[in-house]
């Protein structure tokens, strides 16, 4: 009497892929690093494991925003002087950071060696976290674009100023045409009145619809994740090198960033 073959074992449940988001901007001075740091703290308040990687390899300033004085940076990891585990540091706000050394001329261009090492670092560290935020440089240099290409999602930070909008559009256009991005998240910082973020999103979407989408098989859509009001508390926190969510958690910009985090963690 033959016996039935044993039932195949159930495949292991795959571990969810870590959420990797590039936080970028068309120009400097829009508060991109401020957003990255405080958004990480907001995500951590939602019980998420978060890492912020300072991917502005030549002009890093995440350490300044967080008042950290790292002895080990990405440069040491790249050169084999330290391990990745040694370079990951706890930050105020309940998240971790991987800091880059500032003023490193050799990282002003994305050489094949730097490209490979950055890819290796992200591949190794990302599975340990629920969210990895890549705080990129500003603009559309090869360094910025390659860093953004390593992320599953992109968050463009802009302000209502005309120069910021122009540069944000240029960034969105390049990401759509060179990386096939079709959904780009938008955060409008330093808004002067409620609803200004929606106006900015609508303006950018109209320009994208007119000049970018006609040449694409699928349209680019901008998803407004929130607007952060202009407030003296932001400048005070930056000058004190403290997280706004730690120093003044009840202020309108802090509450707005908590709302952005909630939107990012909601399916």
C-alpha beads as a LAMMPS data file, in Angstrom:
LAMMPS data file: protein, C-alpha beads

267 atoms
266 bonds

1 atom types
1 bond types

-500.0 500.0 xlo xhi
-500.0 500.0 ylo yhi
-500.0 500.0 zlo zhi

Masses

1 110.0

Atoms # bond

1 1 1 0.000 0.000 0.000
2 1 1 1.584 3.241 -1.165
3 1 1 1.663 6.268 1.026
4 1 1 0.993 9.768 -0.169
5 1 1 4.053 11.956 -0.536
6 1 1 4.509 14.417 2.283
7 1 1 2.974 17.806 1.734
8 1 1 5.520 20.397 0.697
9 1 1 6.633 22.692 3.452
10 1 1 5.086 26.154 3.400
11 1 1 7.482 28.739 2.030
12 1 1 8.787 31.110 4.652
13 1 1 6.933 34.396 4.914
14 1 1 9.089 36.952 3.126
15 1 1 10.389 39.775 5.261
16 1 1 8.854 43.075 4.104
17 1 1 11.310 45.119 2.108
18 1 1 12.524 48.113 4.025
19 1 1 11.022 51.386 3.001
20 1 1 13.761 53.417 1.313
21 1 1 12.878 57.027 0.494
22 1 1 15.162 59.652 -1.002
23 1 1 14.533 63.121 0.407
24 1 1 15.730 65.555 -2.226
25 1 1 15.213 69.049 -3.590
26 1 1 15.876 71.104 -6.669
27 1 1 17.834 73.727 -4.769
28 1 1 19.471 74.226 -1.410
29 1 1 18.008 76.236 1.420
30 1 1 14.527 74.703 1.373
31 1 1 14.945 72.793 4.649
32 1 1 15.563 69.352 3.213
33 1 1 17.854 68.119 5.991
34 1 1 15.616 69.686 8.648
35 1 1 12.710 67.733 7.143
36 1 1 14.709 64.488 6.958
37 1 1 15.769 64.648 10.608
38 1 1 12.408 65.650 12.064
39 1 1 10.489 63.278 9.807
40 1 1 12.707 60.457 11.076
41 1 1 11.838 61.436 14.646
42 1 1 8.149 61.528 13.743
43 1 1 8.342 58.068 12.194
44 1 1 10.150 56.795 15.286
45 1 1 7.242 58.097 17.381
46 1 1 5.051 55.775 15.330
47 1 1 7.106 52.854 16.586
48 1 1 9.182 52.483 13.431
49 1 1 12.871 51.649 13.220
50 1 1 14.377 54.462 11.198
51 1 1 17.795 55.225 9.729
52 1 1 18.779 58.499 8.089
53 1 1 21.745 58.213 5.750
54 1 1 23.449 61.512 4.965
55 1 1 23.912 61.013 1.245
56 1 1 25.111 64.552 0.554
57 1 1 28.557 63.031 0.400
58 1 1 30.590 66.189 -0.203
59 1 1 28.591 68.775 1.765
60 1 1 27.172 66.764 4.619
61 1 1 25.444 68.684 7.412
62 1 1 23.097 66.238 9.120
63 1 1 25.591 66.064 11.982
64 1 1 25.265 69.839 12.452
65 1 1 21.465 69.727 12.527
66 1 1 21.575 66.969 15.178
67 1 1 24.521 68.378 17.134
68 1 1 26.507 65.189 16.678
69 1 1 30.279 64.915 16.516
70 1 1 30.981 61.600 14.801
71 1 1 34.381 59.993 15.075
72 1 1 33.459 57.534 12.316
73 1 1 31.705 58.438 9.059
74 1 1 30.806 56.874 5.726
75 1 1 34.239 57.896 4.505
76 1 1 35.809 55.531 7.038
77 1 1 33.497 52.722 5.910
78 1 1 34.293 53.353 2.245
79 1 1 38.036 53.282 2.928
80 1 1 37.865 50.181 5.145
81 1 1 38.978 52.003 8.292
82 1 1 35.776 51.116 10.140
83 1 1 32.856 48.731 9.880
84 1 1 29.338 49.774 8.999
85 1 1 28.162 48.789 12.473
86 1 1 30.685 51.196 13.985
87 1 1 29.476 54.054 11.773
88 1 1 25.760 53.771 12.591
89 1 1 25.001 56.086 15.506
90 1 1 21.954 56.702 17.703
91 1 1 20.461 60.164 17.236
92 1 1 18.158 62.324 19.335
93 1 1 14.575 61.462 18.514
94 1 1 14.921 57.686 18.705
95 1 1 16.357 56.902 15.274
96 1 1 19.792 56.070 13.861
97 1 1 22.056 57.975 11.503
98 1 1 24.860 57.157 9.131
99 1 1 26.817 60.349 8.664
100 1 1 29.051 61.446 5.810
101 1 1 32.205 63.475 6.207
102 1 1 31.885 67.018 4.872
103 1 1 34.373 68.607 2.513
104 1 1 35.354 65.352 0.813
105 1 1 36.297 66.471 -2.683
106 1 1 36.608 62.874 -3.873
107 1 1 32.836 62.457 -3.448
108 1 1 31.864 65.437 -5.587
109 1 1 31.562 63.061 -8.550
110 1 1 29.984 59.605 -8.610
111 1 1 32.915 57.399 -9.584
112 1 1 32.292 53.682 -10.149
113 1 1 34.051 52.942 -6.859
114 1 1 31.876 55.325 -4.823
115 1 1 28.795 54.056 -6.652
116 1 1 29.546 50.435 -5.735
117 1 1 30.366 51.219 -2.112
118 1 1 27.252 53.310 -1.580
119 1 1 25.134 50.522 -3.070
120 1 1 26.795 47.967 -0.793
121 1 1 26.230 50.091 2.310
122 1 1 22.537 50.580 1.571
123 1 1 22.039 46.902 0.702
124 1 1 23.618 45.877 4.000
125 1 1 21.949 48.351 6.320
126 1 1 18.463 48.667 4.841
127 1 1 17.013 45.275 5.919
128 1 1 17.523 46.228 9.566
129 1 1 15.071 49.136 9.423
130 1 1 11.438 49.839 8.629
131 1 1 12.339 53.153 7.003
132 1 1 15.588 54.383 5.494
133 1 1 15.688 58.053 4.544
134 1 1 18.424 59.089 2.119
135 1 1 19.116 62.778 2.725
136 1 1 20.533 63.659 -0.686
137 1 1 22.277 66.743 -1.935
138 1 1 20.311 69.386 -3.824
139 1 1 20.054 69.614 -7.593
140 1 1 20.441 67.079 -10.374
141 1 1 24.137 66.166 -10.298
142 1 1 25.158 62.596 -11.059
143 1 1 25.791 62.030 -7.336
144 1 1 22.270 63.117 -6.399
145 1 1 20.568 61.234 -9.216
146 1 1 22.398 57.991 -8.494
147 1 1 21.552 58.238 -4.802
148 1 1 17.894 58.813 -5.636
149 1 1 17.947 55.793 -7.951
150 1 1 18.667 53.563 -4.939
151 1 1 15.362 54.508 -3.298
152 1 1 11.956 53.006 -3.868
153 1 1 10.265 56.360 -3.368
154 1 1 11.187 60.010 -3.712
155 1 1 10.123 62.928 -1.549
156 1 1 10.802 66.310 -3.163
157 1 1 10.977 69.204 -0.690
158 1 1 10.088 72.611 -2.096
159 1 1 9.037 76.032 -0.858
160 1 1 6.510 78.408 -2.437
161 1 1 9.324 80.634 -3.774
162 1 1 9.508 80.867 -7.605
163 1 1 13.142 79.705 -7.761
164 1 1 12.335 76.659 -5.640
165 1 1 9.365 75.774 -7.837
166 1 1 11.458 76.102 -11.003
167 1 1 14.168 73.846 -9.620
168 1 1 11.630 71.375 -8.208
169 1 1 10.088 71.079 -11.673
170 1 1 13.520 70.448 -13.209
171 1 1 14.172 67.699 -10.660
172 1 1 10.786 66.065 -11.259
173 1 1 11.308 66.171 -15.030
174 1 1 14.733 64.518 -14.813
175 1 1 13.502 61.827 -12.418
176 1 1 10.556 61.090 -14.699
177 1 1 12.572 60.878 -17.903
178 1 1 15.767 59.193 -16.657
179 1 1 14.481 56.947 -13.841
180 1 1 10.936 56.265 -14.965
181 1 1 9.444 57.801 -11.838
182 1 1 5.674 58.077 -12.165
183 1 1 4.709 58.848 -8.567
184 1 1 6.672 61.492 -6.732
185 1 1 5.801 62.664 -3.252
186 1 1 5.912 66.394 -2.553
187 1 1 6.325 68.249 0.738
188 1 1 5.942 72.026 0.668
189 1 1 7.957 73.689 3.404
190 1 1 7.789 77.233 4.787
191 1 1 4.206 77.899 3.708
192 1 1 2.792 81.244 4.805
193 1 1 -0.875 80.290 4.902
194 1 1 -2.939 77.126 5.076
195 1 1 -3.620 75.569 1.698
196 1 1 -0.546 77.038 0.025
197 1 1 0.933 73.562 -0.329
198 1 1 -2.067 72.446 -2.395
199 1 1 -1.634 75.479 -4.651
200 1 1 2.059 74.671 -5.157
201 1 1 1.255 71.057 -5.932
202 1 1 -1.385 72.117 -8.453
203 1 1 0.995 74.550 -10.151
204 1 1 3.736 71.943 -10.453
205 1 1 1.301 69.278 -11.658
206 1 1 -0.036 71.599 -14.369
207 1 1 3.462 72.276 -15.697
208 1 1 4.310 68.562 -15.583
209 1 1 1.064 67.738 -17.409
210 1 1 1.865 70.270 -20.109
211 1 1 5.560 69.686 -20.716
212 1 1 6.487 66.245 -19.366
213 1 1 3.533 63.873 -19.452
214 1 1 2.735 64.161 -23.205
215 1 1 6.009 62.376 -23.996
216 1 1 5.529 59.547 -21.517
217 1 1 3.627 56.276 -21.753
218 1 1 2.209 56.819 -18.254
219 1 1 1.734 60.185 -16.562
220 1 1 3.703 61.520 -13.611
221 1 1 1.553 62.255 -10.587
222 1 1 2.606 64.428 -7.670
223 1 1 1.354 63.276 -4.275
224 1 1 1.250 66.078 -1.692
225 1 1 2.137 64.502 1.656
226 1 1 1.872 67.721 3.593
227 1 1 2.745 71.367 4.063
228 1 1 4.923 72.703 6.874
229 1 1 4.156 76.259 7.971
230 1 1 6.821 78.910 8.300
231 1 1 7.461 79.494 11.989
232 1 1 10.214 81.160 14.070
233 1 1 10.392 77.937 16.081
234 1 1 12.103 76.217 13.136
235 1 1 14.932 78.731 13.036
236 1 1 15.277 78.543 16.822
237 1 1 15.571 74.757 16.727
238 1 1 18.119 74.869 13.892
239 1 1 20.226 77.486 15.683
240 1 1 20.173 75.385 18.852
241 1 1 20.986 72.250 16.820
242 1 1 17.962 70.458 18.219
243 1 1 15.104 68.553 16.664
244 1 1 11.955 70.644 16.533
245 1 1 9.953 67.583 17.597
246 1 1 12.084 67.326 20.723
247 1 1 12.380 71.010 21.597
248 1 1 8.979 72.408 20.625
249 1 1 6.714 69.452 19.784
250 1 1 3.484 71.450 20.029
251 1 1 4.332 74.033 17.380
252 1 1 2.492 74.015 14.021
253 1 1 5.500 72.800 11.972
254 1 1 6.142 69.928 14.392
255 1 1 2.487 68.897 14.286
256 1 1 2.571 69.089 10.475
257 1 1 5.582 66.767 10.295
258 1 1 3.866 64.286 12.593
259 1 1 0.992 64.333 10.111
260 1 1 3.370 63.651 7.218
261 1 1 4.825 60.671 9.085
262 1 1 1.358 59.331 9.770
263 1 1 0.548 59.535 6.073
264 1 1 3.728 57.658 5.186
265 1 1 2.996 54.778 7.571
266 1 1 -0.679 54.434 6.635
267 1 1 -1.189 51.832 3.877

Bonds

1 1 1 2
2 1 2 3
3 1 3 4
4 1 4 5
5 1 5 6
6 1 6 7
7 1 7 8
8 1 8 9
9 1 9 10
10 1 10 11
11 1 11 12
12 1 12 13
13 1 13 14
14 1 14 15
15 1 15 16
16 1 16 17
17 1 17 18
18 1 18 19
19 1 19 20
20 1 20 21
21 1 21 22
22 1 22 23
23 1 23 24
24 1 24 25
25 1 25 26
26 1 26 27
27 1 27 28
28 1 28 29
29 1 29 30
30 1 30 31
31 1 31 32
32 1 32 33
33 1 33 34
34 1 34 35
35 1 35 36
36 1 36 37
37 1 37 38
38 1 38 39
39 1 39 40
40 1 40 41
41 1 41 42
42 1 42 43
43 1 43 44
44 1 44 45
45 1 45 46
46 1 46 47
47 1 47 48
48 1 48 49
49 1 49 50
50 1 50 51
51 1 51 52
52 1 52 53
53 1 53 54
54 1 54 55
55 1 55 56
56 1 56 57
57 1 57 58
58 1 58 59
59 1 59 60
60 1 60 61
61 1 61 62
62 1 62 63
63 1 63 64
64 1 64 65
65 1 65 66
66 1 66 67
67 1 67 68
68 1 68 69
69 1 69 70
70 1 70 71
71 1 71 72
72 1 72 73
73 1 73 74
74 1 74 75
75 1 75 76
76 1 76 77
77 1 77 78
78 1 78 79
79 1 79 80
80 1 80 81
81 1 81 82
82 1 82 83
83 1 83 84
84 1 84 85
85 1 85 86
86 1 86 87
87 1 87 88
88 1 88 89
89 1 89 90
90 1 90 91
91 1 91 92
92 1 92 93
93 1 93 94
94 1 94 95
95 1 95 96
96 1 96 97
97 1 97 98
98 1 98 99
99 1 99 100
100 1 100 101
101 1 101 102
102 1 102 103
103 1 103 104
104 1 104 105
105 1 105 106
106 1 106 107
107 1 107 108
108 1 108 109
109 1 109 110
110 1 110 111
111 1 111 112
112 1 112 113
113 1 113 114
114 1 114 115
115 1 115 116
116 1 116 117
117 1 117 118
118 1 118 119
119 1 119 120
120 1 120 121
121 1 121 122
122 1 122 123
123 1 123 124
124 1 124 125
125 1 125 126
126 1 126 127
127 1 127 128
128 1 128 129
129 1 129 130
130 1 130 131
131 1 131 132
132 1 132 133
133 1 133 134
134 1 134 135
135 1 135 136
136 1 136 137
137 1 137 138
138 1 138 139
139 1 139 140
140 1 140 141
141 1 141 142
142 1 142 143
143 1 143 144
144 1 144 145
145 1 145 146
146 1 146 147
147 1 147 148
148 1 148 149
149 1 149 150
150 1 150 151
151 1 151 152
152 1 152 153
153 1 153 154
154 1 154 155
155 1 155 156
156 1 156 157
157 1 157 158
158 1 158 159
159 1 159 160
160 1 160 161
161 1 161 162
162 1 162 163
163 1 163 164
164 1 164 165
165 1 165 166
166 1 166 167
167 1 167 168
168 1 168 169
169 1 169 170
170 1 170 171
171 1 171 172
172 1 172 173
173 1 173 174
174 1 174 175
175 1 175 176
176 1 176 177
177 1 177 178
178 1 178 179
179 1 179 180
180 1 180 181
181 1 181 182
182 1 182 183
183 1 183 184
184 1 184 185
185 1 185 186
186 1 186 187
187 1 187 188
188 1 188 189
189 1 189 190
190 1 190 191
191 1 191 192
192 1 192 193
193 1 193 194
194 1 194 195
195 1 195 196
196 1 196 197
197 1 197 198
198 1 198 199
199 1 199 200
200 1 200 201
201 1 201 202
202 1 202 203
203 1 203 204
204 1 204 205
205 1 205 206
206 1 206 207
207 1 207 208
208 1 208 209
209 1 209 210
210 1 210 211
211 1 211 212
212 1 212 213
213 1 213 214
214 1 214 215
215 1 215 216
216 1 216 217
217 1 217 218
218 1 218 219
219 1 219 220
220 1 220 221
221 1 221 222
222 1 222 223
223 1 223 224
224 1 224 225
225 1 225 226
226 1 226 227
227 1 227 228
228 1 228 229
229 1 229 230
230 1 230 231
231 1 231 232
232 1 232 233
233 1 233 234
234 1 234 235
235 1 235 236
236 1 236 237
237 1 237 238
238 1 238 239
239 1 239 240
240 1 240 241
241 1 241 242
242 1 242 243
243 1 243 244
244 1 244 245
245 1 245 246
246 1 246 247
247 1 247 248
248 1 248 249
249 1 249 250
250 1 250 251
251 1 251 252
252 1 252 253
253 1 253 254
254 1 254 255
255 1 255 256
256 1 256 257
257 1 257 258
258 1 258 259
259 1 259 260
260 1 260 261
261 1 261 262
262 1 262 263
263 1 263 264
264 1 264 265
265 1 265 266
266 1 266 267
